[in-house]
Amino acid sequence: MHPTHPARRARRGRPIALVATALAAATALAACGPSISGGGSDDGGSTAAADADRLQAPTGDSPSGEITIWDRSGDLFNVFDAVIDDFNEVYPDIVVHHEAVDVDAKLQNTLITETDVPDGVFLDDAKVAGYADYLWDLTDVLEPYAGDIAPQKIDVNSLDGGIYGVPFDLDPGLLFYNATALEAAGVDATQIATYDDLLEAARQYQAAVPGSKPIHLEQSAFLGQLQLEMYASQLGTSIADEDGELRLDSDAYRQILGWLDTVQTEGLGTRAEYLSPSDVGPLESGQQVFYPWAIWFSFAPEQQLTETSGDWRAMPLPAWEDGGARSGAMGGSSFVLPKAGENSELAWLFYEFLMYDEAGYSAVWGPNDTYPNGLATSIPAYAPAADPEKPLFGPVAGLGDQDLWTTAVEAGSEIPGGAPTPSWWAGAVDYLGTNVQRMLDGELTPDQVIEQSTADIQANLVDRQ
C-alpha cells in the first residue's frame, strides 16, 4: 500500500487468491487517493477510519484534472466514449482518458501492485464485492440518488454497510418467444402466467412440432448459475443472505431446480450455450421457441437470428406462483472507483453525469451513432431515467417493432430487492453451476445439487474468507 494512501477499513480475510479463482471461473494502487473530509465523532478512530473510506464529491465551481476510465472494448465502449463530449460541456476542465481494457485480465494485478490504477472501472455486479477492499465506499456521493435507484442494484453493490458500485443497468428477466412459430402451432403464449403454464405450452408445441425441444436450457456453468439466480430473484432469494450465509437449502431452490429437472427429463429443453451455433440453429428452425433470459437477449433477433428476426416477442417472465413477481434480475454491471485512483473524485462526476443527469443517461440509452434506435439491451437502474412514459429507445424491429421499453420497465419494477453479492459468487460456479449441469446430464437430483453445492461452497469458499 502506498504510505500516503488514505486508510482503508480492516481487511475481512478475503485473500486475493480467492478473487483470482473467482475471476477465472467467471469468464464475464500507485498514487494517493483524493483528499476527503473525515467526519469527527465521539467514538474516535474507528469512525474516522470508516469515514475515510467514503468518497466525497469535489467542492468548488470548476473542478479540474485528468481521469482515466476503463471500459471493455465493444459497443458499450463506443457508447460511453461518445458521451465524453457532453460531459465536457458541463465540466470543461476535466480531461477524460477513455481506455478499452480487458478488465478481467488487468484489474486484479493493477489493484495489487498499485501501478497505473484507473480512476473508474466498468465491472460486473457479481465481481464488485470481491474487490471491495480496494474500492471507495460510495454511500455519501450516492445518497442524493439512492432513493430512486432500483433496490436490487443497491443491494448487490453493498457490503458491510457500504456501497461499492455506481449502478449502471437493470437487467430484468423476460420470456422471449417465437410468436410466429407458436401461432402456427396453435399455442397462445399470452396465456402463460406461471412456470407450470410454460411447461404446458411447451408440451402443446412439442405435440404440434414433433422433435422440437421448445425451452432453452443453458449449458454454460457460469451462465446457468446466473440464470438460476434470476429465477431465485423472482422468489426474493439468492445464493447467500445479507450476512453472506448460504441459503441454497430452501424450498425456493428446490422448486426452481425441480422445474429445470422436469424440462430436461420430459425432453422439453434444448441444451446449448447461449447463442452458440448449437443454440442459434434450433432458434432459427423453430425447434426452440421459449427463452427465459435477461433483456439482453433482445440483441439476438436484432443481430444474430437473421432468419427469424421479427418473429420474436418479449413478455414478463412467468411467475413461480399465482400473483408472484414476473421478473428477476439476471446479471448487470456497475462502475467502481479504486481508492488508489489519482482523481477518483473527478471520476465520480463523470459517472454522476452518465447515470443521473438527463443529458447523460439520454445519450447512453437514447439514439446514438452506435445504436441508432437506442440501447435496447438493458434499462437504466435510476427510476427517473426509466420512465415508462418517456422511452429512451424505440420499438425493436427484431421483436416485430414491439415496445420493449415499456415491457422491460414494467418488468424491472417487479424485481424484488436482493442481497449483497458475496465475494465468492463467481467461485461458486465450480460447484453450484457445475452441479446444475450434472443434474441436466441426469447425474444428480435437485436435492443432491443443493446438498453437494452447499457443502462444497461452505468448505472451499465461505469458510476460507
PEWOJO-V660822 format. One record per helix or strand. SS is the DSSP state (H for helix, E for strand). FROM is the first residue (numbers start at 0). TO is the last residue. If there is no record, write none. Layout:
BEGIN
ss=<SS	SS>
from=<FROM	FROM>
to=<TO	TO>
END
This chain:
BEGIN
ss=<H	H	E	E	H	E	H	E	H	E	E	H	H	E	H	E	E	E	E	E	H	H	E	H	E	H	E	E	H	E	H	E	H	E	E	E	E	E	H	H	E	E	E	H	E	H	H	H	H	H>
from=<15	44	53	64	74	93	102	119	124	134	136	138	145	148	150	157	161	165	168	171	178	188	193	194	214	220	239	245	250	268	276	289	294	311	318	328	332	337	343	357	378	381	395	396	401	403	425	431	445	461>
to=<25	51	53	70	89	99	112	123	133	134	136	141	147	148	155	158	162	166	169	177	183	190	193	207	217	233	239	245	264	271	284	293	303	315	318	328	335	337	355	364	379	381	395	398	401	411	429	439	459	463>
END
